Amino acid sequence: MEKTVGAFEAKTHFSSLLERAERGEEITITRRGKAVAKIVPMKKQASPAETRKALAQLRAEGKKLGIKKFDWSEWKAYRDEGRR
């Protein structure tokens, strides 16, 4: 559910608006009836274990597809090829 509040009300009740955002609510802040900002809940960040698992899955897919290890010198050569 999204709520709209004026800038003065947002300033006055900022702490309670932050609490509502923590609970998942989106709040649009207006100035003279025009939307100028939005307070939204933060997206959940992946834990280090979830990140490692995702990287392992990407590496496994790369091996299946035959993608070789990233080589900076090869990419720099591609980049520089058009500069000569």
mmCIF file as gemmi writes it, N, C-alpha and C atoms, coordinates in Angstrom:
data_model
loop_
_atom_site.group_PDB
_atom_site.id
_atom_site.type_symbol
_atom_site.label_atom_id
_atom_site.label_alt_id
_atom_site.label_comp_id
_atom_site.label_asym_id
_atom_site.label_entity_id
_atom_site.label_seq_id
_atom_site.pdbx_PDB_ins_code
_atom_site.Cartn_x
_atom_site.Cartn_y
_atom_site.Cartn_z
_atom_site.occupancy
_atom_site.B_iso_or_equiv
_atom_site.pdbx_formal_charge
_atom_site.auth_seq_id
_atom_site.auth_asym_id
_atom_site.pdbx_PDB_model_num
ATOM 1 N N . MET Axp A 1 ? 0.843 -1.18 0 1 0 ? 1 A 1
ATOM 2 C CA . MET Axp A 1 ? 0 0 0 1 0 ? 1 A 1
ATOM 3 C C . MET Axp A 1 ? 0.891 1.248 0 1 0 ? 1 A 1
ATOM 4 N N . GLU Axp A 2 ? 0.536 2.216 -0.808 1 0 ? 2 A 1
ATOM 5 C CA . GLU Axp A 2 ? 1.32 3.434 -0.9 1 0 ? 2 A 1
ATOM 6 C C . GLU Axp A 2 ? 0.527 4.605 -0.328 1 0 ? 2 A 1
ATOM 7 N N . LYS Axp A 3 ? 1.217 5.41 0.458 1 0 ? 3 A 1
ATOM 8 C CA . LYS Axp A 3 ? 0.581 6.58 1.054 1 0 ? 3 A 1
ATOM 9 C C . LYS Axp A 3 ? 1.301 7.817 0.562 1 0 ? 3 A 1
ATOM 10 N N . THR Axp A 4 ? 0.576 8.928 0.467 1 0 ? 4 A 1
ATOM 11 C CA . THR Axp A 4 ? 1.151 10.205 0.065 1 0 ? 4 A 1
ATOM 12 C C . THR Axp A 4 ? 1.051 11.176 1.228 1 0 ? 4 A 1
ATOM 13 N N . VAL Axp A 5 ? 2.179 11.856 1.513 1 0 ? 5 A 1
ATOM 14 C CA . VAL Axp A 5 ? 2.185 12.855 2.58 1 0 ? 5 A 1
ATOM 15 C C . VAL Axp A 5 ? 2.882 14.106 2.069 1 0 ? 5 A 1
ATOM 16 N N . GLY Axp A 6 ? 2.503 15.232 2.615 1 0 ? 6 A 1
ATOM 17 C CA . GLY Axp A 6 ? 3.14 16.488 2.271 1 0 ? 6 A 1
ATOM 18 C C . GLY Axp A 6 ? 4.506 16.601 2.94 1 0 ? 6 A 1
ATOM 19 N N . ALA Axp A 7 ? 5.34 17.497 2.417 1 0 ? 7 A 1
ATOM 20 C CA . ALA Axp A 7 ? 6.695 17.66 2.931 1 0 ? 7 A 1
ATOM 21 C C . ALA Axp A 7 ? 6.7 18.053 4.406 1 0 ? 7 A 1
ATOM 22 N N . PHE Axp A 8 ? 5.806 18.942 4.813 1 0 ? 8 A 1
ATOM 23 C CA . PHE Axp A 8 ? 5.768 19.372 6.214 1 0 ? 8 A 1
ATOM 24 C C . PHE Axp A 8 ? 5.424 18.198 7.12 1 0 ? 8 A 1
ATOM 25 N N . GLU Axp A 9 ? 4.413 17.425 6.74 1 0 ? 9 A 1
ATOM 26 C CA . GLU Axp A 9 ? 4.032 16.256 7.533 1 0 ? 9 A 1
ATOM 27 C C . GLU Axp A 9 ? 5.162 15.242 7.575 1 0 ? 9 A 1
ATOM 28 N N . ALA Axp A 10 ? 5.85 15.056 6.445 1 0 ? 10 A 1
ATOM 29 C CA . ALA Axp A 10 ? 6.965 14.11 6.405 1 0 ? 10 A 1
ATOM 30 C C . ALA Axp A 10 ? 8.072 14.542 7.364 1 0 ? 10 A 1
ATOM 31 N N . LYS Axp A 11 ? 8.356 15.848 7.385 1 0 ? 11 A 1
ATOM 32 C CA . LYS Axp A 11 ? 9.382 16.367 8.296 1 0 ? 11 A 1
ATOM 33 C C . LYS Axp A 11 ? 8.968 16.166 9.745 1 0 ? 11 A 1
ATOM 34 N N . THR Axp A 12 ? 7.716 16.421 10.024 1 0 ? 12 A 1
ATOM 35 C CA . THR Axp A 12 ? 7.209 16.332 11.388 1 0 ? 12 A 1
ATOM 36 C C . THR Axp A 12 ? 7.146 14.89 11.888 1 0 ? 12 A 1
ATOM 37 N N . HIS Axp A 13 ? 6.809 13.958 11.005 1 0 ? 13 A 1
ATOM 38 C CA . HIS Axp A 13 ? 6.587 12.563 11.406 1 0 ? 13 A 1
ATOM 39 C C . HIS Axp A 13 ? 7.587 11.617 10.741 1 0 ? 13 A 1
ATOM 40 N N . PHE Axp A 14 ? 8.809 12.094 10.508 1 0 ? 14 A 1
ATOM 41 C CA . PHE Axp A 14 ? 9.796 11.309 9.765 1 0 ? 14 A 1
ATOM 42 C C . PHE Axp A 14 ? 10.065 9.946 10.41 1 0 ? 14 A 1
ATOM 43 N N . SER Axp A 15 ? 10.225 9.906 11.725 1 0 ? 15 A 1
ATOM 44 C CA . SER Axp A 15 ? 10.526 8.637 12.413 1 0 ? 15 A 1
ATOM 45 C C . SER Axp A 15 ? 9.424 7.612 12.193 1 0 ? 15 A 1
ATOM 46 N N . SER Axp A 16 ? 8.18 8.043 12.295 1 0 ? 16 A 1
ATOM 47 C CA . SER Axp A 16 ? 7.086 7.088 12.099 1 0 ? 16 A 1
ATOM 48 C C . SER Axp A 16 ? 6.998 6.646 10.634 1 0 ? 16 A 1
ATOM 49 N N . LEU Axp A 17 ? 7.349 7.529 9.708 1 0 ? 17 A 1
ATOM 50 C CA . LEU Axp A 17 ? 7.361 7.137 8.291 1 0 ? 17 A 1
ATOM 51 C C . LEU Axp A 17 ? 8.445 6.091 8.038 1 0 ? 17 A 1
ATOM 52 N N . LEU Axp A 18 ? 9.604 6.251 8.682 1 0 ? 18 A 1
ATOM 53 C CA . LEU Axp A 18 ? 10.665 5.254 8.545 1 0 ? 18 A 1
ATOM 54 C C . LEU Axp A 18 ? 10.231 3.904 9.099 1 0 ? 18 A 1
ATOM 55 N N . GLU Axp A 19 ? 9.532 3.916 10.23 1 0 ? 19 A 1
ATOM 56 C CA . GLU Axp A 19 ? 9.033 2.667 10.802 1 0 ? 19 A 1
ATOM 57 C C . GLU Axp A 19 ? 8.058 1.99 9.853 1 0 ? 19 A 1
ATOM 58 N N . ARG Axp A 20 ? 7.207 2.778 9.228 1 0 ? 20 A 1
ATOM 59 C CA . ARG Axp A 20 ? 6.247 2.207 8.269 1 0 ? 20 A 1
ATOM 60 C C . ARG Axp A 20 ? 6.967 1.621 7.066 1 0 ? 20 A 1
ATOM 61 N N . ALA Axp A 21 ? 8.02 2.289 6.615 1 0 ? 21 A 1
ATOM 62 C CA . ALA Axp A 21 ? 8.802 1.761 5.498 1 0 ? 21 A 1
ATOM 63 C C . ALA Axp A 21 ? 9.47 0.442 5.886 1 0 ? 21 A 1
ATOM 64 N N . GLU Axp A 22 ? 9.94 0.337 7.119 1 0 ? 22 A 1
ATOM 65 C CA . GLU Axp A 22 ? 10.525 -0.912 7.596 1 0 ? 22 A 1
ATOM 66 C C . GLU Axp A 22 ? 9.522 -2.057 7.542 1 0 ? 22 A 1
ATOM 67 N N . ARG Axp A 23 ? 8.269 -1.736 7.722 1 0 ? 23 A 1
ATOM 68 C CA . ARG Axp A 23 ? 7.206 -2.744 7.671 1 0 ? 23 A 1
ATOM 69 C C . ARG Axp A 23 ? 6.747 -3.036 6.251 1 0 ? 23 A 1
ATOM 70 N N . GLY Axp A 24 ? 7.353 -2.362 5.246 1 0 ? 24 A 1
ATOM 71 C CA . GLY Axp A 24 ? 7.047 -2.678 3.858 1 0 ? 24 A 1
ATOM 72 C C . GLY Axp A 24 ? 6.219 -1.653 3.123 1 0 ? 24 A 1
ATOM 73 N N . GLU Axp A 25 ? 5.849 -0.568 3.753 1 0 ? 25 A 1
ATOM 74 C CA . GLU Axp A 25 ? 5.009 0.439 3.113 1 0 ? 25 A 1
ATOM 75 C C . GLU Axp A 25 ? 5.85 1.424 2.303 1 0 ? 25 A 1
ATOM 76 N N . GLU Axp A 26 ? 5.315 1.893 1.205 1 0 ? 26 A 1
ATOM 77 C CA . GLU Axp A 26 ? 5.957 2.937 0.406 1 0 ? 26 A 1
ATOM 78 C C . GLU Axp A 26 ? 5.238 4.256 0.639 1 0 ? 26 A 1
ATOM 79 N N . ILE Axp A 27 ? 5.998 5.314 0.876 1 0 ? 27 A 1
ATOM 80 C CA . ILE Axp A 27 ? 5.415 6.626 1.152 1 0 ? 27 A 1
ATOM 81 C C . ILE Axp A 27 ? 5.946 7.629 0.149 1 0 ? 27 A 1
ATOM 82 N N . THR Axp A 28 ? 5.043 8.29 -0.566 1 0 ? 28 A 1
ATOM 83 C CA . THR Axp A 28 ? 5.428 9.336 -1.501 1 0 ? 28 A 1
ATOM 84 C C . THR Axp A 28 ? 5.328 10.678 -0.801 1 0 ? 28 A 1
ATOM 85 N N . ILE Axp A 29 ? 6.359 11.509 -0.947 1 0 ? 29 A 1
ATOM 86 C CA . ILE Axp A 29 ? 6.373 12.835 -0.33 1 0 ? 29 A 1
ATOM 87 C C . ILE Axp A 29 ? 6.125 13.868 -1.423 1 0 ? 29 A 1
ATOM 88 N N . THR Axp A 30 ? 5.199 14.772 -1.138 1 0 ? 30 A 1
ATOM 89 C CA . THR Axp A 30 ? 4.827 15.786 -2.125 1 0 ? 30 A 1
ATOM 90 C C . THR Axp A 30 ? 5.183 17.18 -1.613 1 0 ? 30 A 1
ATOM 91 N N . ARG Axp A 31 ? 5.379 18.072 -2.558 1 0 ? 31 A 1
ATOM 92 C CA . ARG Axp A 31 ? 5.547 19.498 -2.249 1 0 ? 31 A 1
ATOM 93 C C . ARG Axp A 31 ? 4.581 20.24 -3.161 1 0 ? 31 A 1
ATOM 94 N N . ARG Axp A 32 ? 3.663 20.959 -2.544 1 0 ? 32 A 1
ATOM 95 C CA . ARG Axp A 32 ? 2.616 21.677 -3.275 1 0 ? 32 A 1
ATOM 96 C C . ARG Axp A 32 ? 1.866 20.76 -4.247 1 0 ? 32 A 1
ATOM 97 N N . GLY Axp A 33 ? 1.597 19.533 -3.782 1 0 ? 33 A 1
ATOM 98 C CA . GLY Axp A 33 ? 0.813 18.582 -4.558 1 0 ? 33 A 1
ATOM 99 C C . GLY Axp A 33 ? 1.593 17.798 -5.597 1 0 ? 33 A 1
ATOM 100 N N . LYS Axp A 34 ? 2.871 18.083 -5.771 1 0 ? 34 A 1
ATOM 101 C CA . LYS Axp A 34 ? 3.693 17.389 -6.77 1 0 ? 34 A 1
ATOM 102 C C . LYS Axp A 34 ? 4.628 16.407 -6.069 1 0 ? 34 A 1
ATOM 103 N N . ALA Axp A 35 ? 4.632 15.151 -6.528 1 0 ? 35 A 1
ATOM 104 C CA . ALA Axp A 35 ? 5.492 14.13 -5.927 1 0 ? 35 A 1
ATOM 105 C C . ALA Axp A 35 ? 6.955 14.496 -6.162 1 0 ? 35 A 1
ATOM 106 N N . VAL Axp A 36 ? 7.736 14.515 -5.08 1 0 ? 36 A 1
ATOM 107 C CA . VAL Axp A 36 ? 9.153 14.881 -5.197 1 0 ? 36 A 1
ATOM 108 C C . VAL Axp A 36 ? 10.094 13.817 -4.641 1 0 ? 36 A 1
ATOM 109 N N . ALA Axp A 37 ? 9.61 12.898 -3.81 1 0 ? 37 A 1
ATOM 110 C CA . ALA Axp A 37 ? 10.472 11.876 -3.226 1 0 ? 37 A 1
ATOM 111 C C . ALA Axp A 37 ? 9.626 10.689 -2.793 1 0 ? 37 A 1
ATOM 112 N N . LYS Axp A 38 ? 10.323 9.592 -2.524 1 0 ? 38 A 1
ATOM 113 C CA . LYS Axp A 38 ? 9.622 8.397 -2.077 1 0 ? 38 A 1
ATOM 114 C C . LYS Axp A 38 ? 10.483 7.701 -1.025 1 0 ? 38 A 1
ATOM 115 N N . ILE Axp A 39 ? 9.859 7.279 0.06 1 0 ? 39 A 1
ATOM 116 C CA . ILE Axp A 39 ? 10.509 6.466 1.077 1 0 ? 39 A 1
ATOM 117 C C . ILE Axp A 39 ? 10.043 5.037 0.829 1 0 ? 39 A 1
ATOM 118 N N . VAL Axp A 40 ? 10.997 4.149 0.578 1 0 ? 40 A 1
ATOM 119 C CA . VAL Axp A 40 ? 10.664 2.758 0.268 1 0 ? 40 A 1
ATOM 120 C C . VAL Axp A 40 ? 11.476 1.838 1.175 1 0 ? 40 A 1
ATOM 121 N N . PRO Axp A 41 ? 10.977 0.618 1.412 1 0 ? 41 A 1
ATOM 122 C CA . PRO Axp A 41 ? 11.735 -0.322 2.227 1 0 ? 41 A 1
ATOM 123 C C . PRO Axp A 41 ? 12.998 -0.761 1.495 1 0 ? 41 A 1
ATOM 124 N N . MET Axp A 42 ? 14.058 -1.019 2.247 1 0 ? 42 A 1
ATOM 125 C CA . MET Axp A 42 ? 15.293 -1.535 1.673 1 0 ? 42 A 1
ATOM 126 C C . MET Axp A 42 ? 15.072 -2.964 1.209 1 0 ? 42 A 1
ATOM 127 N N . LYS Axp A 43 ? 15.73 -3.317 0.118 1 0 ? 43 A 1
ATOM 128 C CA . LYS Axp A 43 ? 15.685 -4.697 -0.335 1 0 ? 43 A 1
ATOM 129 C C . LYS Axp A 43 ? 16.607 -5.524 0.542 1 0 ? 43 A 1
ATOM 130 N N . LYS Axp A 44 ? 16.212 -6.744 0.762 1 0 ? 44 A 1
ATOM 131 C CA . LYS Axp A 44 ? 17.018 -7.639 1.583 1 0 ? 44 A 1
ATOM 132 C C . LYS Axp A 44 ? 18.336 -7.911 0.869 1 0 ? 44 A 1
ATOM 133 N N . GLN Axp A 45 ? 19.436 -7.754 1.577 1 0 ? 45 A 1
ATOM 134 C CA . GLN Axp A 45 ? 20.743 -8.041 1.003 1 0 ? 45 A 1
ATOM 135 C C . GLN Axp A 45 ? 21.088 -9.502 1.24 1 0 ? 45 A 1
ATOM 136 N N . ALA Axp A 46 ? 21.751 -10.074 0.245 1 0 ? 46 A 1
ATOM 137 C CA . ALA Axp A 46 ? 22.138 -11.473 0.358 1 0 ? 46 A 1
ATOM 138 C C . ALA Axp A 46 ? 23.226 -11.633 1.412 1 0 ? 46 A 1
ATOM 139 N N . SER Axp A 47 ? 23.164 -12.736 2.131 1 0 ? 47 A 1
ATOM 140 C CA . SER Axp A 47 ? 24.203 -13.037 3.118 1 0 ? 47 A 1
ATOM 141 C C . SER Axp A 47 ? 25.457 -13.482 2.373 1 0 ? 47 A 1
ATOM 142 N N . PRO Axp A 48 ? 26.607 -13.443 3.023 1 0 ? 48 A 1
ATOM 143 C CA . PRO Axp A 48 ? 27.831 -13.926 2.369 1 0 ? 48 A 1
ATOM 144 C C . PRO Axp A 48 ? 27.704 -15.367 1.869 1 0 ? 48 A 1
ATOM 145 N N . ALA Axp A 49 ? 27.003 -16.217 2.624 1 0 ? 49 A 1
ATOM 146 C CA . ALA Axp A 49 ? 26.821 -17.608 2.203 1 0 ? 49 A 1
ATOM 147 C C . ALA Axp A 49 ? 25.978 -17.681 0.932 1 0 ? 49 A 1
ATOM 148 N N . GLU Axp A 50 ? 24.934 -16.862 0.85 1 0 ? 50 A 1
ATOM 149 C CA . GLU Axp A 50 ? 24.096 -16.841 -0.36 1 0 ? 50 A 1
ATOM 150 C C . GLU Axp A 50 ? 24.888 -16.33 -1.556 1 0 ? 50 A 1
ATOM 151 N N . THR Axp A 51 ? 25.745 -15.355 -1.327 1 0 ? 51 A 1
ATOM 152 C CA . THR Axp A 51 ? 26.568 -14.809 -2.405 1 0 ? 51 A 1
ATOM 153 C C . THR Axp A 51 ? 27.54 -15.867 -2.917 1 0 ? 51 A 1
ATOM 154 N N . ARG Axp A 52 ? 28.2 -16.565 -2 1 0 ? 52 A 1
ATOM 155 C CA . ARG Axp A 52 ? 29.139 -17.624 -2.407 1 0 ? 52 A 1
ATOM 156 C C . ARG Axp A 52 ? 28.415 -18.713 -3.195 1 0 ? 52 A 1
ATOM 157 N N . LYS Axp A 53 ? 27.207 -19.068 -2.758 1 0 ? 53 A 1
ATOM 158 C CA . LYS Axp A 53 ? 26.433 -20.098 -3.456 1 0 ? 53 A 1
ATOM 159 C C . LYS Axp A 53 ? 26.088 -19.644 -4.878 1 0 ? 53 A 1
ATOM 160 N N . ALA Axp A 54 ? 25.69 -18.38 -5.032 1 0 ? 54 A 1
ATOM 161 C CA . ALA Axp A 54 ? 25.356 -17.864 -6.358 1 0 ? 54 A 1
ATOM 162 C C . ALA Axp A 54 ? 26.592 -17.85 -7.267 1 0 ? 54 A 1
ATOM 163 N N . LEU Axp A 55 ? 27.742 -17.453 -6.713 1 0 ? 55 A 1
ATOM 164 C CA . LEU Axp A 55 ? 28.975 -17.458 -7.509 1 0 ? 55 A 1
ATOM 165 C C . LEU Axp A 55 ? 29.351 -18.878 -7.935 1 0 ? 55 A 1
ATOM 166 N N . ALA Axp A 56 ? 29.193 -19.829 -7.036 1 0 ? 56 A 1
ATOM 167 C CA . ALA Axp A 56 ? 29.488 -21.221 -7.376 1 0 ? 56 A 1
ATOM 168 C C . ALA Axp A 56 ? 28.586 -21.706 -8.505 1 0 ? 56 A 1
ATOM 169 N N . GLN Axp A 57 ? 27.311 -21.319 -8.47 1 0 ? 57 A 1
ATOM 170 C CA . GLN Axp A 57 ? 26.38 -21.703 -9.535 1 0 ? 57 A 1
ATOM 171 C C . GLN Axp A 57 ? 26.786 -21.076 -10.871 1 0 ? 57 A 1
ATOM 172 N N . LEU Axp A 58 ? 27.214 -19.808 -10.829 1 0 ? 58 A 1
ATOM 173 C CA . LEU Axp A 58 ? 27.657 -19.149 -12.06 1 0 ? 58 A 1
ATOM 174 C C . LEU Axp A 58 ? 28.902 -19.821 -12.634 1 0 ? 58 A 1
ATOM 175 N N . ARG Axp A 59 ? 29.846 -20.171 -11.758 1 0 ? 59 A 1
ATOM 176 C CA . ARG Axp A 59 ? 31.057 -20.854 -12.226 1 0 ? 59 A 1
ATOM 177 C C . ARG Axp A 59 ? 30.724 -22.208 -12.842 1 0 ? 59 A 1
ATOM 178 N N . ALA Axp A 60 ? 29.801 -22.95 -12.214 1 0 ? 60 A 1
ATOM 179 C CA . ALA Axp A 60 ? 29.399 -24.252 -12.746 1 0 ? 60 A 1
ATOM 180 C C . ALA Axp A 60 ? 28.747 -24.099 -14.124 1 0 ? 60 A 1
ATOM 181 N N . GLU Axp A 61 ? 27.894 -23.09 -14.277 1 0 ? 61 A 1
ATOM 182 C CA . GLU Axp A 61 ? 27.27 -22.842 -15.585 1 0 ? 61 A 1
ATOM 183 C C . GLU Axp A 61 ? 28.318 -22.468 -16.63 1 0 ? 61 A 1
ATOM 184 N N . GLY Axp A 62 ? 29.297 -21.658 -16.224 1 0 ? 62 A 1
ATOM 185 C CA . GLY Axp A 62 ? 30.374 -21.28 -17.137 1 0 ? 62 A 1
ATOM 186 C C . GLY Axp A 62 ? 31.158 -22.485 -17.619 1 0 ? 62 A 1
ATOM 187 N N . LYS Axp A 63 ? 31.438 -23.416 -16.717 1 0 ? 63 A 1
ATOM 188 C CA . LYS Axp A 63 ? 32.155 -24.636 -17.099 1 0 ? 63 A 1
ATOM 189 C C . LYS Axp A 63 ? 31.326 -25.465 -18.076 1 0 ? 63 A 1
ATOM 190 N N . LYS Axp A 64 ? 30.016 -25.578 -17.805 1 0 ? 64 A 1
ATOM 191 C CA . LYS Axp A 64 ? 29.137 -26.336 -18.711 1 0 ? 64 A 1
ATOM 192 C C . LYS Axp A 64 ? 29.132 -25.737 -20.115 1 0 ? 64 A 1
ATOM 193 N N . LEU Axp A 65 ? 29.164 -24.392 -20.174 1 0 ? 65 A 1
ATOM 194 C CA . LEU Axp A 65 ? 29.121 -23.702 -21.458 1 0 ? 65 A 1
ATOM 195 C C . LEU Axp A 65 ? 30.496 -23.582 -22.111 1 0 ? 65 A 1
ATOM 196 N N . GLY Axp A 66 ? 31.528 -23.997 -21.417 1 0 ? 66 A 1
ATOM 197 C CA . GLY Axp A 66 ? 32.874 -23.934 -21.96 1 0 ? 66 A 1
ATOM 198 C C . GLY Axp A 66 ? 33.488 -22.541 -21.93 1 0 ? 66 A 1
ATOM 199 N N . ILE Axp A 67 ? 33.029 -21.729 -21.02 1 0 ? 67 A 1
ATOM 200 C CA . ILE Axp A 67 ? 33.572 -20.377 -20.906 1 0 ? 67 A 1
ATOM 201 C C . ILE Axp A 67 ? 34.88 -20.461 -20.13 1 0 ? 67 A 1
ATOM 202 N N . LYS Axp A 68 ? 35.942 -19.913 -20.739 1 0 ? 68 A 1
ATOM 203 C CA . LYS Axp A 68 ? 37.246 -19.994 -20.074 1 0 ? 68 A 1
ATOM 204 C C . LYS Axp A 68 ? 37.41 -18.861 -19.075 1 0 ? 68 A 1
ATOM 205 N N . LYS Axp A 69 ? 38.485 -18.943 -18.299 1 0 ? 69 A 1
ATOM 206 C CA . LYS Axp A 69 ? 38.765 -17.953 -17.272 1 0 ? 69 A 1
ATOM 207 C C . LYS Axp A 69 ? 38.96 -16.582 -17.911 1 0 ? 69 A 1
ATOM 208 N N . PHE Axp A 70 ? 38.486 -15.561 -17.243 1 0 ? 70 A 1
ATOM 209 C CA . PHE Axp A 70 ? 38.58 -14.186 -17.735 1 0 ? 70 A 1
ATOM 210 C C . PHE Axp A 70 ? 40.043 -13.778 -17.851 1 0 ? 70 A 1
ATOM 211 N N . ASP Axp A 71 ? 40.41 -13.208 -19.004 1 0 ? 71 A 1
ATOM 212 C CA . ASP Axp A 71 ? 41.789 -12.807 -19.262 1 0 ? 71 A 1
ATOM 213 C C . ASP Axp A 71 ? 41.829 -11.317 -19.584 1 0 ? 71 A 1
ATOM 214 N N . TRP Axp A 72 ? 42.339 -10.527 -18.637 1 0 ? 72 A 1
ATOM 215 C CA . TRP Axp A 72 ? 42.375 -9.08 -18.836 1 0 ? 72 A 1
ATOM 216 C C . TRP Axp A 72 ? 43.199 -8.686 -20.04 1 0 ? 72 A 1
ATOM 217 N N . SER Axp A 73 ? 44.318 -9.34 -20.262 1 0 ? 73 A 1
ATOM 218 C CA . SER Axp A 73 ? 45.167 -8.953 -21.39 1 0 ? 73 A 1
ATOM 219 C C . SER Axp A 73 ? 44.439 -9.149 -22.719 1 0 ? 73 A 1
ATOM 220 N N . GLU Axp A 74 ? 43.637 -10.203 -22.814 1 0 ? 74 A 1
ATOM 221 C CA . GLU Axp A 74 ? 42.853 -10.434 -24.03 1 0 ? 74 A 1
ATOM 222 C C . GLU Axp A 74 ? 41.849 -9.303 -24.238 1 0 ? 74 A 1
ATOM 223 N N . TRP Axp A 75 ? 41.163 -8.897 -23.172 1 0 ? 75 A 1
ATOM 224 C CA . TRP Axp A 75 ? 40.176 -7.831 -23.285 1 0 ? 75 A 1
ATOM 225 C C . TRP Axp A 75 ? 40.818 -6.482 -23.578 1 0 ? 75 A 1
ATOM 226 N N . LYS Axp A 76 ? 41.982 -6.241 -22.994 1 0 ? 76 A 1
ATOM 227 C CA . LYS Axp A 76 ? 42.693 -5 -23.285 1 0 ? 76 A 1
ATOM 228 C C . LYS Axp A 76 ? 43.13 -4.96 -24.742 1 0 ? 76 A 1
ATOM 229 N N . ALA Axp A 77 ? 43.511 -6.106 -25.276 1 0 ? 77 A 1
ATOM 230 C CA . ALA Axp A 77 ? 43.889 -6.169 -26.696 1 0 ? 77 A 1
ATOM 231 C C . ALA Axp A 77 ? 42.684 -5.846 -27.581 1 0 ? 77 A 1
ATOM 232 N N . TYR Axp A 78 ? 41.504 -6.38 -27.234 1 0 ? 78 A 1
ATOM 233 C CA . TYR Axp A 78 ? 40.282 -6.037 -27.996 1 0 ? 78 A 1
ATOM 234 C C . TYR Axp A 78 ? 40.013 -4.547 -27.936 1 0 ? 78 A 1
ATOM 235 N N . ARG Axp A 79 ? 40.139 -3.987 -26.754 1 0 ? 79 A 1
ATOM 236 C CA . ARG Axp A 79 ? 39.898 -2.561 -26.556 1 0 ? 79 A 1
ATOM 237 C C . ARG Axp A 79 ? 40.865 -1.72 -27.388 1 0 ? 79 A 1
ATOM 238 N N . ASP Axp A 80 ? 42.123 -2.076 -27.335 1 0 ? 80 A 1
ATOM 239 C CA . ASP Axp A 80 ? 43.157 -1.293 -28.006 1 0 ? 80 A 1
ATOM 240 C C . ASP Axp A 80 ? 43.2 -1.49 -29.512 1 0 ? 80 A 1
ATOM 241 N N . GLU Axp A 81 ? 42.586 -2.553 -29.992 1 0 ? 81 A 1
ATOM 242 C CA . GLU Axp A 81 ? 42.622 -2.853 -31.423 1 0 ? 81 A 1
ATOM 243 C C . GLU Axp A 81 ? 42.059 -1.722 -32.265 1 0 ? 81 A 1
ATOM 244 N N . GLY Axp A 82 ? 40.989 -1.098 -31.809 1 0 ? 82 A 1
ATOM 245 C CA . GLY Axp A 82 ? 40.366 -0.012 -32.565 1 0 ? 82 A 1
ATOM 246 C C . GLY Axp A 82 ? 41.029 1.325 -32.356 1 0 ? 82 A 1
ATOM 247 N N . ARG Axp A 83 ? 42.013 1.404 -31.489 1 0 ? 83 A 1
ATOM 248 C CA . ARG Axp A 83 ? 42.663 2.674 -31.174 1 0 ? 83 A 1
ATOM 249 C C . ARG Axp A 83 ? 43.915 2.921 -32.003 1 0 ? 83 A 1
ATOM 250 N N . ARG Axp A 84 ? 44.306 1.988 -32.822 1 0 ? 84 A 1
ATOM 251 C CA . ARG Axp A 84 ? 45.536 2.141 -33.597 1 0 ? 84 A 1
ATOM 252 C C . ARG Axp A 84 ? 45.306 2.898 -34.87 1 0 ? 84 A 1
